[in-house]
Amino acid sequence: MWEAQIRHALAEVGERIDRALVRAGRAEGVQVIGITKGHPTEVVQAALQVGLRALGENRVQELEQKVAEVGRDAAEWHMVGHLQRNKARSATATSDWIHSLDSLRLGRTLDREASRAGQPIRALLQVNTSGEASKGGFEPETAVQALAELSELGSLEIHGLMTMAPWTDDEAVLRTTFRRTRELLERCEQELPGALRGRELSMGMSNDFEIAVEEGATMVRLGTVLFGEREQR
């Protein structure tokens, strides 16, 4: 059951992304990251069976559980939720990507844990381009300086930026948030050439990913549109 549902949803999402790329005049692809937060391990296994290899979680504890059940090498694991520094060791052990690097202290802790493990960790700077007080991340005014400092660390690789848009149907608000993130990435590239290891833009979720793609997203974090509503716990 799960495999058929996810296969169908993934095909539909791919078509929507392709149309958004055409509208934006973009030729490059977009990576779909399946956010399995709140779903049972059977959903993770079904996603892997239909070829969805990039999977993400919002909480370290749930990530640890699913990695233990399906295998560390079974998927490319993304930690996309807020990360406390005391969970950095576990996050570096169970993740291939950290999307939510939101402070210098967290960056230094991740670098230290990655160095201890002998394996660099790929991360994205979380930036608050919506202006919402409830959102975490570096303010746009401090992001370039933060990148300058974090890029000097030996085991932390900054590959781009991540943002979270407001929960709204207002397309203008969504588009502005995503556009600001793209422009901030371009500013980082101009002012700090070589500081970024890539030019990833992780932005867009189930309700707004097409707008995010039109504005330059290279990674979209999709849960409900692929897996349906989460189980109530």
SENUTI-546557 format. One record per residue (C-alpha): residue number from 0; residue in three letters; chain; x, y, z. Coordinates in nm, 4 decimals. Layout:
BEGIN
@pos: NUM; code: ALA; unit: A; c1: X; c2: Y; c3: Z
...
***
This chain:
BEGIN
@pos: 0; code: MET; unit: A; c1: 0.0000; c2: 0.0000; c3: 0.0000
@pos: 1; code: TRP; unit: A; c1: 0.2622; c2: 0.2523; c3: 0.1060
@pos: 2; code: GLU; unit: A; c1: 0.4846; c2: 0.1879; c3: -0.1933
@pos: 3; code: ALA; unit: A; c1: 0.2071; c2: 0.2538; c3: -0.4462
@pos: 4; code: GLN; unit: A; c1: 0.0979; c2: 0.5702; c3: -0.2673
@pos: 5; code: ILE; unit: A; c1: 0.4474; c2: 0.7124; c3: -0.2411
@pos: 6; code: ARG; unit: A; c1: 0.5381; c2: 0.6188; c3: -0.5980
@pos: 7; code: HIS; unit: A; c1: 0.2287; c2: 0.8009; c3: -0.7277
@pos: 8; code: ALA; unit: A; c1: 0.2861; c2: 1.1056; c3: -0.5069
@pos: 9; code: LEU; unit: A; c1: 0.6537; c2: 1.1234; c3: -0.6011
@pos: 10; code: ALA; unit: A; c1: 0.5684; c2: 1.1186; c3: -0.9709
@pos: 11; code: GLU; unit: A; c1: 0.3168; c2: 1.4003; c3: -0.9252
@pos: 12; code: VAL; unit: A; c1: 0.5656; c2: 1.6050; c3: -0.7243
@pos: 13; code: GLY; unit: A; c1: 0.8285; c2: 1.5521; c3: -0.9932
@pos: 14; code: GLU; unit: A; c1: 0.5915; c2: 1.6818; c3: -1.2589
@pos: 15; code: ARG; unit: A; c1: 0.5097; c2: 1.9892; c3: -1.0495
@pos: 16; code: ILE; unit: A; c1: 0.8779; c2: 2.0589; c3: -0.9954
@pos: 17; code: ASP; unit: A; c1: 0.9496; c2: 2.0203; c3: -1.3671
@pos: 18; code: ARG; unit: A; c1: 0.6762; c2: 2.2693; c3: -1.4539
@pos: 19; code: ALA; unit: A; c1: 0.8103; c2: 2.5154; c3: -1.1964
@pos: 20; code: LEU; unit: A; c1: 1.1598; c2: 2.4817; c3: -1.3431
@pos: 21; code: VAL; unit: A; c1: 1.0234; c2: 2.5562; c3: -1.6890
@pos: 22; code: ARG; unit: A; c1: 0.8384; c2: 2.8623; c3: -1.5607
@pos: 23; code: ALA; unit: A; c1: 1.1592; c2: 2.9876; c3: -1.4010
@pos: 24; code: GLY; unit: A; c1: 1.3743; c2: 2.9098; c3: -1.7032
@pos: 25; code: ARG; unit: A; c1: 1.5949; c2: 2.6813; c3: -1.4949
@pos: 26; code: ALA; unit: A; c1: 1.7715; c2: 2.3752; c3: -1.6321
@pos: 27; code: GLU; unit: A; c1: 1.9180; c2: 2.2225; c3: -1.3155
@pos: 28; code: GLY; unit: A; c1: 1.7423; c2: 1.9621; c3: -1.1093
@pos: 29; code: VAL; unit: A; c1: 1.5940; c2: 1.9816; c3: -0.7595
@pos: 30; code: GLN; unit: A; c1: 1.6502; c2: 1.7230; c3: -0.4876
@pos: 31; code: VAL; unit: A; c1: 1.3398; c2: 1.6004; c3: -0.3088
@pos: 32; code: ILE; unit: A; c1: 1.3975; c2: 1.5255; c3: 0.0593
@pos: 33; code: GLY; unit: A; c1: 1.1236; c2: 1.3114; c3: 0.2094
@pos: 34; code: ILE; unit: A; c1: 1.0448; c2: 1.4280; c3: 0.5614
@pos: 35; code: THR; unit: A; c1: 0.9172; c2: 1.1218; c3: 0.7469
@pos: 36; code: LYS; unit: A; c1: 0.8587; c2: 1.2953; c3: 1.0809
@pos: 37; code: GLY; unit: A; c1: 0.5819; c2: 1.1211; c3: 1.2707
@pos: 38; code: HIS; unit: A; c1: 0.5510; c2: 0.8345; c3: 1.0239
@pos: 39; code: PRO; unit: A; c1: 0.6336; c2: 0.4722; c3: 1.1067
@pos: 40; code: THR; unit: A; c1: 0.9418; c2: 0.2959; c3: 0.9820
@pos: 41; code: GLU; unit: A; c1: 0.7288; c2: 0.1140; c3: 0.7230
@pos: 42; code: VAL; unit: A; c1: 0.6913; c2: 0.4464; c3: 0.5422
@pos: 43; code: VAL; unit: A; c1: 1.0691; c2: 0.4961; c3: 0.5398
@pos: 44; code: GLN; unit: A; c1: 1.1199; c2: 0.1474; c3: 0.4003
@pos: 45; code: ALA; unit: A; c1: 0.8543; c2: 0.2032; c3: 0.1330
@pos: 46; code: ALA; unit: A; c1: 1.0149; c2: 0.5330; c3: 0.0319
@pos: 47; code: LEU; unit: A; c1: 1.3471; c2: 0.3568; c3: -0.0118
@pos: 48; code: GLN; unit: A; c1: 1.1820; c2: 0.0835; c3: -0.2169
@pos: 49; code: VAL; unit: A; c1: 1.0460; c2: 0.3350; c3: -0.4697
@pos: 50; code: GLY; unit: A; c1: 1.3822; c2: 0.5075; c3: -0.5003
@pos: 51; code: LEU; unit: A; c1: 1.3523; c2: 0.8050; c3: -0.2657
@pos: 52; code: ARG; unit: A; c1: 1.6969; c2: 0.7991; c3: -0.1094
@pos: 53; code: ALA; unit: A; c1: 1.7129; c2: 1.1397; c3: 0.0646
@pos: 54; code: LEU; unit: A; c1: 1.5154; c2: 1.1294; c3: 0.3882
@pos: 55; code: GLY; unit: A; c1: 1.4891; c2: 1.3853; c3: 0.6652
@pos: 56; code: GLU; unit: A; c1: 1.3785; c2: 1.4179; c3: 1.0238
@pos: 57; code: ASN; unit: A; c1: 1.3048; c2: 1.7107; c3: 1.2532
@pos: 58; code: ARG; unit: A; c1: 1.4135; c2: 1.5452; c3: 1.5771
@pos: 59; code: VAL; unit: A; c1: 1.7411; c2: 1.3712; c3: 1.6542
@pos: 60; code: GLN; unit: A; c1: 1.5696; c2: 1.1029; c3: 1.8622
@pos: 61; code: GLU; unit: A; c1: 1.3431; c2: 1.0004; c3: 1.5748
@pos: 62; code: LEU; unit: A; c1: 1.6346; c2: 1.0117; c3: 1.3319
@pos: 63; code: GLU; unit: A; c1: 1.8371; c2: 0.7820; c3: 1.5585
@pos: 64; code: GLN; unit: A; c1: 1.5490; c2: 0.5354; c3: 1.5786
@pos: 65; code: LYS; unit: A; c1: 1.4931; c2: 0.5154; c3: 1.2042
@pos: 66; code: VAL; unit: A; c1: 1.8631; c2: 0.4959; c3: 1.1209
@pos: 67; code: ALA; unit: A; c1: 1.8936; c2: 0.2083; c3: 1.3687
@pos: 68; code: GLU; unit: A; c1: 1.5984; c2: 0.0286; c3: 1.2103
@pos: 69; code: VAL; unit: A; c1: 1.6773; c2: 0.0660; c3: 0.8400
@pos: 70; code: GLY; unit: A; c1: 2.0551; c2: 0.1205; c3: 0.8426
@pos: 71; code: ARG; unit: A; c1: 2.2952; c2: 0.4125; c3: 0.8344
@pos: 72; code: ASP; unit: A; c1: 2.3867; c2: 0.3516; c3: 0.4707
@pos: 73; code: ALA; unit: A; c1: 2.0329; c2: 0.2824; c3: 0.3508
@pos: 74; code: ALA; unit: A; c1: 1.9617; c2: 0.6486; c3: 0.2785
@pos: 75; code: GLU; unit: A; c1: 2.1100; c2: 0.9946; c3: 0.2648
@pos: 76; code: TRP; unit: A; c1: 1.9939; c2: 1.1281; c3: 0.6013
@pos: 77; code: HIS; unit: A; c1: 1.9061; c2: 1.4951; c3: 0.6531
@pos: 78; code: MET; unit: A; c1: 1.8557; c2: 1.6614; c3: 0.9910
@pos: 79; code: VAL; unit: A; c1: 1.6211; c2: 1.9506; c3: 0.9148
@pos: 80; code: GLY; unit: A; c1: 1.4831; c2: 2.0567; c3: 1.2533
@pos: 81; code: HIS; unit: A; c1: 1.6225; c2: 2.2711; c3: 1.5327
@pos: 82; code: LEU; unit: A; c1: 1.9344; c2: 2.1105; c3: 1.6730
@pos: 83; code: GLN; unit: A; c1: 2.0508; c2: 2.1564; c3: 2.0303
@pos: 84; code: ARG; unit: A; c1: 2.4238; c2: 2.1540; c3: 2.0878
@pos: 85; code: ASN; unit: A; c1: 2.3999; c2: 1.8603; c3: 2.3289
@pos: 86; code: LYS; unit: A; c1: 2.2618; c2: 1.6531; c3: 2.0385
@pos: 87; code: ALA; unit: A; c1: 2.5423; c2: 1.7462; c3: 1.7993
@pos: 88; code: ARG; unit: A; c1: 2.7367; c2: 1.4236; c3: 1.8490
@pos: 89; code: SER; unit: A; c1: 2.4373; c2: 1.2091; c3: 1.7644
@pos: 90; code: ALA; unit: A; c1: 2.3428; c2: 1.4326; c3: 1.4715
@pos: 91; code: THR; unit: A; c1: 2.6864; c2: 1.4064; c3: 1.3140
@pos: 92; code: ALA; unit: A; c1: 2.6823; c2: 1.0279; c3: 1.3605
@pos: 93; code: THR; unit: A; c1: 2.3406; c2: 0.9765; c3: 1.2033
@pos: 94; code: SER; unit: A; c1: 2.3193; c2: 1.2569; c3: 0.9434
@pos: 95; code: ASP; unit: A; c1: 2.4787; c2: 1.3286; c3: 0.6094
@pos: 96; code: TRP; unit: A; c1: 2.3386; c2: 1.6834; c3: 0.6065
@pos: 97; code: ILE; unit: A; c1: 2.2488; c2: 1.9344; c3: 0.8783
@pos: 98; code: HIS; unit: A; c1: 2.0049; c2: 2.1942; c3: 0.7400
@pos: 99; code: SER; unit: A; c1: 1.9527; c2: 2.3861; c3: 1.0627
@pos: 100; code: LEU; unit: A; c1: 2.2909; c2: 2.5352; c3: 1.1510
@pos: 101; code: ASP; unit: A; c1: 2.1604; c2: 2.8455; c3: 1.3250
@pos: 102; code: SER; unit: A; c1: 2.4403; c2: 2.9714; c3: 1.5505
@pos: 103; code: LEU; unit: A; c1: 2.8175; c2: 3.0042; c3: 1.5685
@pos: 104; code: ARG; unit: A; c1: 2.8239; c2: 2.7950; c3: 1.8869
@pos: 105; code: LEU; unit: A; c1: 2.6387; c2: 2.5107; c3: 1.7166
@pos: 106; code: GLY; unit: A; c1: 2.8720; c2: 2.5331; c3: 1.4189
@pos: 107; code: ARG; unit: A; c1: 3.1799; c2: 2.5038; c3: 1.6382
@pos: 108; code: THR; unit: A; c1: 3.0272; c2: 2.2099; c3: 1.8253
@pos: 109; code: LEU; unit: A; c1: 2.9405; c2: 2.0296; c3: 1.5015
@pos: 110; code: ASP; unit: A; c1: 3.2944; c2: 2.0884; c3: 1.3755
@pos: 111; code: ARG; unit: A; c1: 3.4409; c2: 1.9478; c3: 1.6953
@pos: 112; code: GLU; unit: A; c1: 3.2212; c2: 1.6364; c3: 1.6817
@pos: 113; code: ALA; unit: A; c1: 3.2887; c2: 1.5801; c3: 1.3131
@pos: 114; code: SER; unit: A; c1: 3.6613; c2: 1.6138; c3: 1.3751
@pos: 115; code: ARG; unit: A; c1: 3.6420; c2: 1.3646; c3: 1.6614
@pos: 116; code: ALA; unit: A; c1: 3.4595; c2: 1.1200; c3: 1.4347
@pos: 117; code: GLY; unit: A; c1: 3.7085; c2: 1.1745; c3: 1.1537
@pos: 118; code: GLN; unit: A; c1: 3.4315; c2: 1.2559; c3: 0.9048
@pos: 119; code: PRO; unit: A; c1: 3.3426; c2: 1.6079; c3: 0.7805
@pos: 120; code: ILE; unit: A; c1: 2.9782; c2: 1.7097; c3: 0.8140
@pos: 121; code: ARG; unit: A; c1: 2.7887; c2: 1.8945; c3: 0.5411
@pos: 122; code: ALA; unit: A; c1: 2.5713; c2: 2.1762; c3: 0.6673
@pos: 123; code: LEU; unit: A; c1: 2.3531; c2: 2.4632; c3: 0.5542
@pos: 124; code: LEU; unit: A; c1: 2.3265; c2: 2.7959; c3: 0.7311
@pos: 125; code: GLN; unit: A; c1: 1.9702; c2: 2.8518; c3: 0.8455
@pos: 126; code: VAL; unit: A; c1: 1.8734; c2: 3.2120; c3: 0.7754
@pos: 127; code: ASN; unit: A; c1: 1.5677; c2: 3.4062; c3: 0.8847
@pos: 128; code: THR; unit: A; c1: 1.4660; c2: 3.5854; c3: 0.5675
@pos: 129; code: SER; unit: A; c1: 1.0969; c2: 3.6024; c3: 0.6615
@pos: 130; code: GLY; unit: A; c1: 1.1531; c2: 3.8440; c3: 0.9478
@pos: 131; code: GLU; unit: A; c1: 0.9344; c2: 3.6388; c3: 1.1813
@pos: 132; code: ALA; unit: A; c1: 1.0404; c2: 3.6490; c3: 1.5447
@pos: 133; code: SER; unit: A; c1: 0.9313; c2: 3.2865; c3: 1.5831
@pos: 134; code: LYS; unit: A; c1: 1.1752; c2: 3.1647; c3: 1.3174
@pos: 135; code: GLY; unit: A; c1: 1.5289; c2: 3.0627; c3: 1.4019
@pos: 136; code: GLY; unit: A; c1: 1.8424; c2: 3.1212; c3: 1.2016
@pos: 137; code: PHE; unit: A; c1: 2.0937; c2: 3.3921; c3: 1.1285
@pos: 138; code: GLU; unit: A; c1: 1.9600; c2: 3.7333; c3: 1.0404
@pos: 139; code: PRO; unit: A; c1: 2.0515; c2: 3.8325; c3: 0.6828
@pos: 140; code: GLU; unit: A; c1: 2.2700; c2: 4.1132; c3: 0.8206
@pos: 141; code: THR; unit: A; c1: 2.4879; c2: 3.8688; c3: 1.0168
@pos: 142; code: ALA; unit: A; c1: 2.4894; c2: 3.5683; c3: 0.7834
@pos: 143; code: VAL; unit: A; c1: 2.7890; c2: 3.6696; c3: 0.5721
@pos: 144; code: GLN; unit: A; c1: 3.0090; c2: 3.7300; c3: 0.8768
@pos: 145; code: ALA; unit: A; c1: 2.8903; c2: 3.4011; c3: 1.0283
@pos: 146; code: LEU; unit: A; c1: 2.9847; c2: 3.2204; c3: 0.7093
@pos: 147; code: ALA; unit: A; c1: 3.3270; c2: 3.3844; c3: 0.7157
@pos: 148; code: GLU; unit: A; c1: 3.3917; c2: 3.2498; c3: 1.0649
@pos: 149; code: LEU; unit: A; c1: 3.2436; c2: 2.9033; c3: 1.0153
@pos: 150; code: SER; unit: A; c1: 3.4171; c2: 2.8462; c3: 0.6826
@pos: 151; code: GLU; unit: A; c1: 3.7508; c2: 2.8535; c3: 0.8665
@pos: 152; code: LEU; unit: A; c1: 3.6631; c2: 2.5376; c3: 1.0595
@pos: 153; code: GLY; unit: A; c1: 3.8283; c2: 2.2223; c3: 0.9349
@pos: 154; code: SER; unit: A; c1: 3.5525; c2: 1.9589; c3: 0.9605
@pos: 155; code: LEU; unit: A; c1: 3.2415; c2: 2.1680; c3: 0.8943
@pos: 156; code: GLU; unit: A; c1: 3.1509; c2: 2.2159; c3: 0.5289
@pos: 157; code: ILE; unit: A; c1: 2.8959; c2: 2.4887; c3: 0.4534
@pos: 158; code: HIS; unit: A; c1: 2.7195; c2: 2.4073; c3: 0.1278
@pos: 159; code: GLY; unit: A; c1: 2.4550; c2: 2.6778; c3: 0.1145
@pos: 160; code: LEU; unit: A; c1: 2.1545; c2: 2.8219; c3: 0.2952
@pos: 161; code: MET; unit: A; c1: 1.8233; c2: 2.7016; c3: 0.4372
@pos: 162; code: THR; unit: A; c1: 1.5138; c2: 2.9031; c3: 0.5219
@pos: 163; code: MET; unit: A; c1: 1.1618; c2: 2.8454; c3: 0.6463
@pos: 164; code: ALA; unit: A; c1: 0.8868; c2: 3.0573; c3: 0.4974
@pos: 165; code: PRO; unit: A; c1: 0.5822; c2: 3.1781; c3: 0.6927
@pos: 166; code: TRP; unit: A; c1: 0.2791; c2: 2.9483; c3: 0.7004
@pos: 167; code: THR; unit: A; c1: 0.0630; c2: 3.1515; c3: 0.4657
@pos: 168; code: ASP; unit: A; c1: -0.1203; c2: 3.1369; c3: 0.1353
@pos: 169; code: ASP; unit: A; c1: 0.0096; c2: 3.4826; c3: 0.0441
@pos: 170; code: GLU; unit: A; c1: 0.2257; c2: 3.4115; c3: -0.2591
@pos: 171; code: ALA; unit: A; c1: 0.3950; c2: 3.7509; c3: -0.2424
@pos: 172; code: VAL; unit: A; c1: 0.5141; c2: 3.6853; c3: 0.1136
@pos: 173; code: LEU; unit: A; c1: 0.6421; c2: 3.3385; c3: 0.0243
@pos: 174; code: ARG; unit: A; c1: 0.8133; c2: 3.4565; c3: -0.2900
@pos: 175; code: THR; unit: A; c1: 0.9831; c2: 3.7434; c3: -0.1075
@pos: 176; code: THR; unit: A; c1: 1.1188; c2: 3.5097; c3: 0.1593
@pos: 177; code: PHE; unit: A; c1: 1.2635; c2: 3.2701; c3: -0.0967
@pos: 178; code: ARG; unit: A; c1: 1.3989; c2: 3.5456; c3: -0.3202
@pos: 179; code: ARG; unit: A; c1: 1.5785; c2: 3.7078; c3: -0.0261
@pos: 180; code: THR; unit: A; c1: 1.7439; c2: 3.3749; c3: 0.0520
@pos: 181; code: ARG; unit: A; c1: 1.8655; c2: 3.3347; c3: -0.3061
@pos: 182; code: GLU; unit: A; c1: 1.9972; c2: 3.6899; c3: -0.3088
@pos: 183; code: LEU; unit: A; c1: 2.1729; c2: 3.6295; c3: 0.0222
@pos: 184; code: LEU; unit: A; c1: 2.3418; c2: 3.3214; c3: -0.1227
@pos: 185; code: GLU; unit: A; c1: 2.4597; c2: 3.5297; c3: -0.4168
@pos: 186; code: ARG; unit: A; c1: 2.5927; c2: 3.7923; c3: -0.1761
@pos: 187; code: CYS; unit: A; c1: 2.7843; c2: 3.5254; c3: 0.0174
@pos: 188; code: GLU; unit: A; c1: 2.9399; c2: 3.4020; c3: -0.3066
@pos: 189; code: GLN; unit: A; c1: 3.0403; c2: 3.7522; c3: -0.4102
@pos: 190; code: GLU; unit: A; c1: 3.1808; c2: 3.8669; c3: -0.0759
@pos: 191; code: LEU; unit: A; c1: 3.3371; c2: 3.5376; c3: 0.0327
@pos: 192; code: PRO; unit: A; c1: 3.4471; c2: 3.3508; c3: -0.2797
@pos: 193; code: GLY; unit: A; c1: 3.5344; c2: 2.9924; c3: -0.1944
@pos: 194; code: ALA; unit: A; c1: 3.3747; c2: 2.9960; c3: 0.1509
@pos: 195; code: LEU; unit: A; c1: 3.0803; c2: 2.7877; c3: 0.0352
@pos: 196; code: ARG; unit: A; c1: 3.1416; c2: 2.4266; c3: -0.0686
@pos: 197; code: GLY; unit: A; c1: 2.8283; c2: 2.4330; c3: -0.2863
@pos: 198; code: ARG; unit: A; c1: 2.5340; c2: 2.6540; c3: -0.3717
@pos: 199; code: GLU; unit: A; c1: 2.2449; c2: 2.4667; c3: -0.2191
@pos: 200; code: LEU; unit: A; c1: 1.9206; c2: 2.6417; c3: -0.1310
@pos: 201; code: SER; unit: A; c1: 1.7011; c2: 2.4285; c3: 0.0963
@pos: 202; code: MET; unit: A; c1: 1.3642; c2: 2.5987; c3: 0.0874
@pos: 203; code: GLY; unit: A; c1: 1.0083; c2: 2.4989; c3: 0.0198
@pos: 204; code: MET; unit: A; c1: 0.7768; c2: 2.2501; c3: 0.1858
@pos: 205; code: SER; unit: A; c1: 0.4550; c2: 2.0747; c3: 0.0870
@pos: 206; code: ASN; unit: A; c1: 0.2477; c2: 2.3931; c3: 0.0718
@pos: 207; code: ASP; unit: A; c1: 0.4916; c2: 2.6187; c3: -0.1132
@pos: 208; code: PHE; unit: A; c1: 0.7598; c2: 2.4137; c3: -0.2886
@pos: 209; code: GLU; unit: A; c1: 0.6662; c2: 2.5199; c3: -0.6415
@pos: 210; code: ILE; unit: A; c1: 0.7183; c2: 2.8873; c3: -0.5545
@pos: 211; code: ALA; unit: A; c1: 1.0462; c2: 2.7947; c3: -0.3869
@pos: 212; code: VAL; unit: A; c1: 1.1635; c2: 2.6157; c3: -0.7012
@pos: 213; code: GLU; unit: A; c1: 1.0712; c2: 2.9154; c3: -0.9139
@pos: 214; code: GLU; unit: A; c1: 1.2874; c2: 3.1273; c3: -0.6822
@pos: 215; code: GLY; unit: A; c1: 1.5895; c2: 2.8991; c3: -0.6955
@pos: 216; code: ALA; unit: A; c1: 1.5482; c2: 2.6116; c3: -0.4493
@pos: 217; code: THR; unit: A; c1: 1.7826; c2: 2.3186; c3: -0.5074
@pos: 218; code: MET; unit: A; c1: 1.6394; c2: 2.1111; c3: -0.2211
@pos: 219; code: VAL; unit: A; c1: 1.2739; c2: 2.0882; c3: -0.1156
@pos: 220; code: ARG; unit: A; c1: 1.1661; c2: 1.9325; c3: 0.2138
@pos: 221; code: LEU; unit: A; c1: 0.8424; c2: 1.7434; c3: 0.1560
@pos: 222; code: GLY; unit: A; c1: 0.6349; c2: 1.5465; c3: 0.4029
@pos: 223; code: THR; unit: A; c1: 0.2563; c2: 1.5629; c3: 0.3743
@pos: 224; code: VAL; unit: A; c1: 0.2451; c2: 1.5866; c3: -0.0040
@pos: 225; code: LEU; unit: A; c1: 0.4378; c2: 1.2579; c3: -0.0258
@pos: 226; code: PHE; unit: A; c1: 0.3274; c2: 1.0602; c3: 0.2783
@pos: 227; code: GLY; unit: A; c1: -0.0053; c2: 1.2082; c3: 0.3834
@pos: 228; code: GLU; unit: A; c1: -0.0925; c2: 1.3388; c3: 0.7273
@pos: 229; code: ARG; unit: A; c1: 0.1246; c2: 1.2213; c3: 1.0156
@pos: 230; code: GLU; unit: A; c1: -0.0025; c2: 0.9778; c3: 1.2712
@pos: 231; code: GLN; unit: A; c1: -0.1414; c2: 1.1373; c3: 1.5863
@pos: 232; code: ARG; unit: A; c1: 0.0727; c2: 1.0630; c3: 1.8876
***
